Amino acid sequence: MQFNHSEAFSIGRWRVDPLTNRLSDGAEEVLLPPKAMLALQFLATDPLKPKSHEELMTAIWGTQVVSEASLYQLIALLRKSLGDTQSPRQYIEKVSGKGYRLIAEVTSERSSLPNIQEPPKRITRKWGVITLFAVLLFTGILGGVFSLFEWQSSSESKRAKNIAEVDSLLFTAFRPYQENSELDYITLGLSDSVRARLSELDNLKVITYRKSMKEADIPESLIAQSVDSVLSGFVQREAGRLRVVVQIFDSKTSDLLWTKVFDGRENAAFTLQDEIASQLLNVFSKRPINNIASFKVTDKVYQDYLLGRFYWSKRQVDSLNQAENLFSRLMSESPNFPLTYVGMCDTYMFYSIYGNWQTQKANDLCAPLLDKALQLDPELGPAYTSKGQLLAARGQYDKARLAYENAIKFAPNYALTYLWYGDLLRNLGEVETAYVMVKKALELDPLSPIVNRQLAFTYLNLGRFSDAASAYQRALVIESDYTDRPVDELNFLPLNVQRATDFLIWVKDNPQRISHIDVHKLPYAAVLMSVGKKKLAENTLAAYGEKFTDHQFFLFLKAAIAFEKGQPLVALNFLEKRSQRFKDNPNLSNSYIGALAYLGQKREALTVFQSVHGTQVDGGIRLEALNENNYRVWLLYDELLAINGVTDDLGFRTSVNAYLKENFDSENLFHLLWLHRKGQRQEALQLGKLLLASGWLPDHNNEFLSKQLFRQIFEGDSADLKWFDKILAKNQQSALSAANFNEIKLLNE
């Protein structure tokens, strides 16, 4: 059964939010470790049925070997988090001889409880045969120079036919045969170089798996997504020599299709890599590619290049310094090696992200490096990709498009091209085309957390909110220690004191990320608005690069600031510009429509809505089927019909009422506003007080009128309105104090 990792549910008095690994009961919030949340989710499937120790351990740790003590500690942690430490138990009960079960009532926020994946299958016998075969190869005597041994079969014609039919390949990183950190940069370099050469093939889909493959490490989700074959490799070093075993096997049956042993001197890794790439090209009978040896560099130069890439991949300032030193020396000693110039440019780009460089400085130094690389090799796909990113950062969007198109032409399987190209298109409002690009990047590199996060943002722009949450959760599973989580969660979860605090602490710990990267100034300005620092928010936007002032979120925040300053017409102008600029994304017009309605221009609001959404039908419009992604559009239209006195002939109000009654969320501001508009004002008021008391803050990442709209629920009584203002001010101050905001010197001066 497939588990929905993002769907919330309740256990007793606790609301369980797997997306954020949090428990809450209205008064208290508890953060769970990921494995504790996984255990709780598994217990919640068929809750009254006891789960054995083996079932729980397999569901939580998979094939990893752990002791039962780990399970006992996890259960104890869950009981403590749930307040279930006294007998008799109220939540988790141990059933003698059978395991553990939930005894508190479990309810879903949807029609059915979340399901968890079946325990992962153990390693098959065929995988074991492949591994044993590799061990036997490595125990042989090292000898010869290259291509000592090529595996043959009695059914050679069948094997050759199978290899010739392969259309897609899962490329897993090579790994040392035995744990050896000194071989890391060699195996990484070999993997990157061979993968880069394969990515140039026109009609072979190459998907990247970033971890090296050990026994049964390949996840079933990758095997199942129409991948014909898997390539893996092992590296052994002995007495100054290297032996590399490369294997290709069928992804569905695990049958070994082809394997070859490559042997050479450690100081000739450059030639060894070139030999592996050439042999693989022959295997797949594709067009030839440029031979690395044609660059005429020594093996020592190539080894140093691989070491530079190894340091660069660590994304830490000290390691980037080492990479820069290596690439600088290599450019001096081997000026005709184009990959070195691309490596140096990528290092400069990382300085602007992970160091304290200004983006402009990195771009200015990168430009001549990429020009030199393309002068040496006019068909070097990765150089065009980096050039596209550089041009996009300069606001030269048409030239950036051309660079990305060239990158796709010369390296059609290079996932980074589609990722960065999709990001450019998304920011330009071409969301549908951006989605195609990012999906291609995901197809090529499905376990990249960056690609999964980009897909989540693209889903957000498309209004596919549940898909966005799932993609973002998948990225967190892949990279659980993701450092920018406080930033990204602003886009997927409603703002409250805790999330604002987490974000402001992140700003304090990463000041260069805000001061040097313009796009990060936008969420910073949004949170400043939410915590009442309106002047600082305005100053932050004023520091935003002029070349980005057509960014849809920039226009949104400018409208919010204008509205807070008592300039509603200025705000409308910004929102109208945003609506017109991004016509291809109707959802971006909803803020303009809502602002018109709020300011009393109800007829104009209805007219704009009808021109943006759907086809007119008998005085109304026909919207797509009501669902969790578009219910706010339905709510807006229902409100416009009501305030304009238009008869609801098509039954919109009936549909909206039925949907929200079934899916009501007391923590959703728009659900409370619906309740208030229905006439259930006292109930809306009580729920609103609970929401505000729990730490609610105006979410300027979502709705710039959220404070004004929320206040409407409290306007029936002046005392209630004063209480609203008091508690909101308290929440804002709580976030500022918890983050020690006065210590944030970034843009506060």
N, C-alpha and C positions, 0 to 999 in steps of 0.2 A: 504494500500500500504506500502511496506517496504522501509525504508529510508537507503541510503548508507551514513553512517556518515563520511566516509573518502574522498569522491569524491569532488574535487575542481570545482568551476564554477565562472563565472564572472557576475558582475552587473555594467553596465556602464563602468567606467574606472577602477573599483576595481576588483581585483582577490580575491576570497573568498576561504580560506583554512580551512575547518571544522576540519581537523585533528589537527591543531595547534591553532584553534580559532583566526586566523589572517586575516586581510584585508591588501592588498598591491596594490600600483599603480605604482611601479617602483621606485618612489622617497620617498614614505612614507609607513610606516608599522604601523598598529593599532591592538592592542590586544583586543579582545572582551571577556566579561564574557561568560561562557558557555550558559546561558539562552538567552543572546542576540544573540548568534550564532544560537541557536535553533529557535528563532523567525525569524531570517533572512532566514534560510533554509525553514521554513514553508511558509513564504511569497513568496519564490522563486518557490514554486510548483504552477503551473497555475498562474503566477504572475499577470496577468491583472484582475483576479477575486478577488473581495474584500473578505477579511477574517473577519468574525464578531468577536466582542470582546470575545464572549464565545468560538468560535473555537480557537482563539489564546491562550486564557488562558488555555483551556484544553490541547492543544498541547504542551504548554510550562511547565505548572505546574501539569498536570494530575489531580488527585483527590484532591490535596492540595488546601485548601481554602485560596484564596488571594483576595485582593480588586482590583478594576479596576485601582486604583491609581498606583499599581505596573506595570500594563500594560502600562499606560501612560508614566511612568518613563523609561520603557524599550524602547519604541518607540522613546522617546526623546534622549536616549543614542545612539540608532542606527543612528538617523538623524545626531547627532553631529559627530559620528565616520565616517559617509559617507560624511561629509561636506555639509549636506543638511539642514542648519539651516535658510536659507532665502526663502522668497516667490518670485516667485512660486516654489513649490517643484520640485526637480529633481529626487528624488529616491522613497520616501515613501509618498503616497498621502492618505489623509483621505477622504473617500467617505461618505457623510452625510447619516446617518441611516443604513449604510451597513458595515462599518469597515475600514480596511486599505488594501492597495494593493501596489505592486511595479510598477512604471511606467517607470523605466530605463530598457534598454534592458538586458535580462538575457540569457546568453549562457553557455552551458555545455562544459566541456572538453571531454565528451564522447558523445554517440549518443542520450542520453536523459537526461533530467534534473533529479536531485536527487528527490526522493519521501520521504515523511515523513510518519511515522506510523499514522494510523487512531487514533483519540483520544481514550484513554483507556476507556474501558467499566466501568461503575459505578458498585458498589457492587450489587450482585444479591440478590434476596429475600432469597434464600437458605443459603447464607452466614449469612444473618441477623438472621435467625432462629438458626443457630449454636451459634452465639454470645449471643443471648437472652437465649439460653439453658444454656450457661456457667454462665451467670449472675444469673439465678434462682438457680443454684447449689451453688453458692457462698453466696447467701443470707440465706441458710439453717443454722441450728444450728450445730456448731462443736461438734463432739462426737465420741466415739469409738476409736480404735487404727489404723486399716488398713482396706482398701477395704470396705468402708461403703456402697457403692452403685455401682452397675454395670447396665448400661442401657440395657434394653431388648426391643424387638420389637415383634409385632404380627406375623411378617414374620421371626422368628428367624432362621429357616433353610436357608432362602435365605441370611440373613446377614452372617451367619457362612460360607456359601459357598463363598460369595464374599471375605471375609477376607482371607479364605484359598487360594484363587486364586491370591492374591496380590504377585507380584514379585518385585516391586520397590516401594520405600518409599521416599518421600521428608520430611526430618527431619528439622523442624523449632525450633529455640531456645525457651525454656520456657520463659515466661515473668511474671512480677508481675501483679496481677489483677488490682491494682491501682499503679500509679507512686510512686515508693519507692526505692530510691537509696541504702538504707540499705539492700535491698533484692537482689541487683545486683550480689553479689558474690555467693549467694545461688542458684539463678536461672542459672547463668553461670555454676556453678559446677554441678548442676543436669543435665543440658543439655549436658555438656562434658562427664560426666560419662555414662549416658544412651546411648548417641551416640557411645561412645567407645565400649560399650558392644554389641550394634547392629552391629557395623562394623565387628565383628568377625563371623557373620553368613555367611555361604558359598553361599547360593542361594537366598539371599535377597539383592538387590541393594539399598544401602542407600545413598541418595544424600543430601548434607548439604546445608541448607539455613541459612546464618550467622545471619540474623536479626530475631528477634522474630516476630511472625505473629500477626498482628492486622487485623481488618476487611479488607478483600480484598487486603492485602499487597502482597500476592503471585503473582508474575509477570506471565503473560500469557505465556511468553517464557519458563518458567520452567514447567508449567502445561502441555504444549504441547509436551514436549520431552519424551514421553512414560513413564511417571510416573503414576503408578496405584493409589497411595494413598498419603495423606498428614497427617503427625502427628504434632499436636501442643499441647501446654500445658499452663496452668495458675497456678500461685502460689499465695496463700493468707496466711498471718500470722496474728494470733490473740491470745493474751494472752499466748504466749510461745508455740503456736502450729502452725503447717503448714498444709495446705490443698493444694493438687495438683490435678488438673483435666487434664487428658490426653484424647485426642480425635484423632480418625483416621477417615478420610472421603474420599470418592471417589474424585479423582482430576478432573474428567471430569464432573460429575453430581452434585458434592457437597453434595451427600447423606452421612449422618452420618453412618459409618459402625460400630463403636465401641467407647465407652467412659467409663471411670472408674475414680472414686474419691479415692484418697489415702490420709489418714489423719494420722498424727503422731506428736510427740513432736519436737520442733525446735532443741533441742539438740540431736535428733536421726535422723538427716538428712541422715546420712550414711545408716541406716537401711531402711529408706524410699526410697532412691535411689535404693537400692538393690531389694526392693519389686517391684518397677516400672519396672525395667529391667526384673525381673523374669516373671512378668505378661505379658509383651510384648512378651517374648519368647514363652509363652504358646499360645498367640493369633496367632502367625505365625506358630506354630507347627514345629519349627525348632529344631536343635540339642541343647542340653543344653550348657551353657557356664560357665566358672569359676564364682563362687559366690564371690562377693567382701568380704562378711563377713568371708570367709575362711582365710583372711589375719589376722584376730584377732586383729583389732585395735579398739580403742574407737571411739564413735561418735564425741568427741571433737577433736581427731586427724584428723578424716576425714573432719570435718568442717574447720580446719586450713589448710588442704591440698587444699580444694576448694578455700579458701581465697588466698593461695599462687598462685594458677593458675590464679585467678582473677588479682592479681598484675602483674604477668608475662605477661598476655595478653595485658597490657597497653604499653609494649615495650618502656618504659622510664626508665632512669637510676635510679631515685628515687624509682620507683615502683619495679624495678628489685632488688634493695637493700632490700626492704620489703619482696619480694618473697624469696630471698636468706636466710634472717633471719628466716623465717617461716620454710622453708625446712630443714635448718640446725638443728633447734630445734627438728623437727619431726624425723629426722634421728637418733637423740640421744635418744628421748623418745620412738619411735616405730621403731626399726631397722629392723623389718620384713615386713614393708609395702613397696612393690617394686615401686609403682607409685611415691613415694617421691623422689627416686633416679633419676628417669627419669625427674621429674620436676626440680630437682637441675641441672641436666646436661643441660636441655633446657635453664635454666636461664644463665648458664655459656656461652652457645653458643650465647645468645642474648647480653651478655656483649661484646663479640668480634665483634658484628655487630652494636649495638646501644651505646656501651660504649667505653672505651679506652683500653680494653684488647687486647693482641696479640692473634691471632688464636691458636698459639701453646699452650699457657697457658690454654685456654679453653679446647682444645682437651686433654691435659695431665690430667686435673682434671676430665673430663667427663669419660674417659675410665674406671677407677675403679668403678664409679657409675653405669654405664651400666652393667658391669660384675656382680655387686652385685644384680641389679634388675633381671637379667636373671638367676642368681643362685636361687633367691627366686621364680621366675615364668619363667620357660624356654619357655613358650609359650606367652610371653607378646609382642604382635606385635609392639606397639609404641617404645619399647626399641630397637628392631631390626632396626626400621627405623632410630632412632637417631644414632645407632651404624654404620649403612651404611653411614650416612652423615659424621661421624667422620673419618671413614676409607677412604672415598673418599678425604677428606681434607688432609689426610696424604699421598695420592698417592697410597694407597693399593687397587687398583681398583678391583682385583679379589675377595678379601675378602669383599669389599663393595657390589659387586653384590650378593654374597651369603647372606649377611645380609639383603639386600632388598628382595631377594627371600623368605627368612624366614618370613620377615614382611608380605609379601603378603599371605603366607601360613596361618599365624596365625591371620591376620586381613585383609581380602581381600577387605574390603570397606574403608580402611584408606587412604584418598586422598593424604596425605603428602608423603606417601611411593612412589606413582607413580610420584609425582612431583619431588622429589629429585632423584629418580632413572632415570627419564627422563633427568634431568639436567646432571647427570654423563654420560649417554650414548651420549648425544649431544656433550659434550666436548671431548668425545673419538672418535667422528666422526661417530658414529652409529646412524645417524639422523633418518632413517626410523623407527628403533625400539624405539628411543626416542619419536617420534611422537605418536606411539601407547600408550606409557606410559602416556604422557601428555594428550592425548585425554581421557584416562581413568580417570585421575585426574579431568579433566574438567567435565566429566560425573558425578562424585561423588560430586564435589564442584563447580558448574557452576558460582557462584557469587564471587569466590575468585579472587581478582585482581592479586595475585601472580601467580595463575595458568594461568590466561588469558595472563599475560605478558610472562610467560614461553612458552606458545603456540605461541605467536607472534615471539619469538626468534627462535623457532623450524621451523616455516614457513620461516623465513629468511634463515636459513641454507638449507632449501629445495628449495630455489629459488622461493617461492610463495609469492612475494612481496605484492601484493594487499591483500592477506589473512592475511599477517603479520600486515599490517597497520590497518585492520579491528579489529583484535584481540587486538592490542595495544590500539586502540581507545575505545574498549569495557572495557578494564581494567581502562582507565581514567574515563570513565563514572561511573564505580563502585567506584573508589577511586579518586575523583577529586583533592584531596589535596596531592597526592602522592609526597613524598619529593625527590625521585630520578629521577624525570622526566627529568632534564637536562642531566642525564647520558644516559638514555634509548633513548632519542630522537636522539642521535648521530647515532643510528642504523637505524632509520626509515626516517630521513629527511636529506637533503643535508646540509653540514656545511656552516655557514656564520658567520659574526661578532657577531650577536646577540646570536646565539646558543653557540658559543665558549665562549662568555662572561658569559652567564648563567652557563655553565659548570664550568668555572674557579671560579666563585663566590661560586658555590656549593662545590668545592674542598676546598676553603678557610673556608667555614662554617662547613665542615665535614672532617677535616684532618685525623681523625682516620679511616674513611672509606677507605682512600687510603693507609695509612701506615700499617693498620692491615689486610686488605683483599686484598690478592694478585691479585685476578681477576680484581679489580678496578684499578690496576696500568696500565692495558692495554689501556682502553680508555683515561686515563690521558696522557700516552705516545703518543697516536695518536693525541690528541689535541695539545700537546707540539710541535709535528712535524708540525702541520698545522699552528701554529702561529710563526714558525721560531726558536723555542727553541730546536734545534736538539741535542745539548750536554746533556741537561737536560732529553730529551726523552731517550737517550741512557743510562744515569745513572738510570733512572726509570726502564727500562727493566733489567738492571744489578741487581737491587734489587729484581727482581721477583724470587719467589721460584724455585729452581732447579727442583723440582718434577713436575713443570708445563711447562717445556720448550718444551714439545711436543704439547702444545695447538696450534691449527691452527692459532689463531689470533696473538699469540706470534711470530710464525715463519713469518707471514705476515709482522709484524712491524719490525722484525729484517732485513728482506729483504729491507724494505723501508729505514731504516737507512743506511744500506750498500750502497744502490744506491745513497743516498744523499751525502755520504762520497766519492763517486767516485770509488766504488768497485762493479761494475756490476756483475762480476763472482761470488763474494760472495753472492750477492743478488739472483742470479739464483740458487745457491746451496740451499739456504733456501727455495725458492719457489718450487724447484724440490722435496725437502724432504717433504714439505707440500702436494704436489700433490700425492706423493707415499704413504705417511702416511694415507691419507684420500681418498683412491681410491673409496670408496663407494659413495662419493659426488663429481660428476664430476665438479660441479660449482667451487670447490676450485682449480681446475687445470687451470682455465681461466687466472688467474694472471700470472702464469708461461708461458702460451702460449703467452699472450700479451707482456710479457717482452722479450721473444725470438724474436718476430716480431719487437719490438721496437729497439732491438740491432742488427738487420739485419740478424738474423738466421731464415729467412723466411721459408725455406724448412723444417727445424726441427720443427718450430711452426705448420705448416700444418700437419705434420706427427703425432705429439702429439695430436693435435685436433682430427684427424680422429680416433686415437686409444682410445680416451676418450669418444667422443660423437658419438653415433649412429652406424649404419651399412653402409659400403661402398656400393654405388650404382653407377656403370658406372663412376668411377673416382671421385665421390662425396660421400656425406653421406645423409641419410634421417633423418631429424630432426623432432621433434614433431611440431604440428601446431604452427605457429607464434602467440604469444600473449604477453601481457604486462609483463609477468614474464620471458620470455626467449628471448626477442628481442635482448638483448645484445649478446647472444650466436650467433644469426643469423648475427648480425653486425660484430662480430669477424670473423666468417667463411667467410662472403662476402669479408672482407678486406684481409684475407689470400688467397682466390682465386685470388683476383686482383693482389696482390704483387707477387704471384707466376706465374702469367700469365696463370692460369687455366681457360678454357672455362666454362662459367656458363650455362651448359646444362640443369640443373634442375630448372633454373629460380629463384635462390636465390635472386639475385640482384633486380629483378622485384618485388618479394614479400616484400623484406625489404623496397624498395623505396615506395611502395604503403602503407605499414603499417605506416612508419614514416611520410609520407605526411599527412596521416589522423590523426595521433596522435602526431603531432609535439609539443614539449615543449621547449620554448625558454630558460627556466632555467635549462635544462638538458644538461650537458656538452657533453654527447655522441650524443645527437641529433645535437648539433652544430658541432661536429667533422664530423658527417655524411654529413651535409650541406657543410662543407669545402671540404671534399673528393669528393663530387659530382661536384665541380667546382664553387659553389656559394660562393666564398671566401669573397667577399665584404659584402654580407649579413651576413655570419657567423661572420665576424669581427665586424660589427656593433652590432649584438646581443651579442657577447662576451664582448664588451665594456660595454654594459648595465648590463650584469650579473656581471662583475667584479666591476663596480661602485656601485652595490647594496649591496656589502659586501661579495662577494664570497671568500671562503677560500679552499685550497686543502683539500679534504676529505680523510684522511688516514684511515678512518673507512670503506671506500668503494673501492678506487682505489689508490694504492700507487704511480702511475705515473700520477696522475691527473694534477699536476702542469706542468710537462713536456709535456703532451698531449695538455693542454690548450695553452701553449706557441706556439705550432705549428700554431695555427690560426693567431698569431701576427707576425710570422717570415718573412712575405713578405716585411716588412719595418722596418728598424732599429729603427725609431722613435716610431712606434707602440710597438715594443718589449721593448723599454725603458719605455714607458708608462705603459705597463703590469707590469714590475718589480716594478715601483714606486707605482702604485695603490695597488698591492698585499702587498708590505711592509707597506703601509698606513693601509690597512685592518688589518694586523697582529698586528700592534702597537695599533690600535683602540681597539681591543679585550683585549690586555694586559692592556692598560690604564684604560678601563672601569671596569675591574675586580680588579684593584689595585694589579696587579700580584706581585709586589715587597713585598706585605704583606703576600704572600703565602710562609711560611717557611718550608713547608712539606718536599719536596725533592729538594729544590732549592739551598741548601748549597753545 
